[in-house]
């Protein structure tokens, strides 16, 4: 069964003030047949977040007014916290380690194209439904 045939169609919450980044996320989610919500600031994100319909969040490292690590802490505090992806200007091992320490899922470059975003979102969705092998 392909991703499009899943009976559960996830939603993605994009937390960014950057319309270009939001447009990329919207393009990626549209290609998957998923829903997208947009929050331009953290308070709005907490208001609109619904764990049952938005299991994935993309958080823009450039969002003004709050450091990404503080935003991750706030998102983790909500019930059934989502898979959180950090949209970063650059990716390195140190940042990746910090994201994992904050219980984030992954990092995607802000400059990533729709195909790369689609792949990362797909993997985040699959990680919610695939049992971990320990």
N, C-alpha and C positions, 0 to 999 in steps of 0.2 A: 504494500500500500504506500503510495507516494505521499509527500507532505501535503499536497493540495487536497488529497482525498480524506485526510484526517477529519473526523467529525468535530473535533475541538480545534477551532481556529484561534490561535493566540492573538493577543494584542500586545503592542509595544508602546511603552511610554518614552518619548524622546524629551529629555530635559535639556533644553538649549535655547539661548537667545538668538542663535545664528540661523537665519532662515535657509541658508544654503545647506547646512548640515541637516536640518529638518527635512529639506527637499530630498536629500540623498536617502535618509531613513525611510521617508514616505515611498520613494521609488522602490526600494528594496522590499518593504513590507507589501506593497501593492503587487509586486511580481509573485509573491507567495500567497496572495489572497488573504492577508492578515489585516487587522485593524491597527491604526496608529493614533495615539493621543499626543498632544503637544503641550508642554508646560514651559513657559519662558523663565520661570523662577521656581525656587525650591518649595516655597509655601504652596504654590499652585499645584506642584507635582504631588505633594502629600494629599491635597484635597481631591484630586482626580484619580489617584492610584486605586485600582481595584484588583486585589490579588487573584481573584478567580478569572478575570478576563485580561489582565495585563501582567503575565508572569515574567516579562523581560523589560528591563529599563536600560536605556542608553543615556549616560550622563556626560555632558560636555565639560571637559576640564576647564574651559574658558568661561564658564558661567560666572557672571559677576556676583559678588556679595557673599559667597560661601566657598570655602576650600572643598575640593572634591572628597577629601577624607572625612570631613564633617558631614557632607551630604551622604556619603556611604553609610555612616553611622546612623543617620536619621532614617535612611531607607531600610536598613537592617532592623530598625526598631518597629517597623510596621508588621502587623500579623502576616504570616506566610510571605516573608520578604522575597522580593524577586531576584532573578538572575540579573546582576548589575554589570553592565559593560561600560568601561570608561572610554570615551572618545578623546584621544590625546593627540597633541601636536607631533610628538615623537614617541616611539616605543623603545624602551631598553629594559634590561633584565632587572635593574633596581626598581623601576616603576612597576613592572609586572609583579615583582615580589611584594611590593607595598599594596597593590590592588588585592592580591591573594590574602595578605594578612588582614585586610579589611573585609574579607569574605566576598570580594568581588569575583565575577566569573572570568572576565577576560578584558583585554584592551583592543581597541580598533583605532587605526589612525583616522584623524579627522578628514584627511585627504583621500580616504579609501573610496573607491568607486562603488556603484550599486551592486556589482557582482560580489565583491569582497564582503560588503555589509550583509548581503543575502546569505552568504556562506556562514558568517559568524552568527547571525541570528538563527539560522537553521541548527547549528551545533548547540547553541544555548537552549533552544527548544527541545532538541533531542536529549540533552543532559537532564532535563526535568523528568523525562519519561523512560530513561534507561537506568536500570539499577547499577550502582557502582560496584566494580569488582575490586575487592580488597585483598 
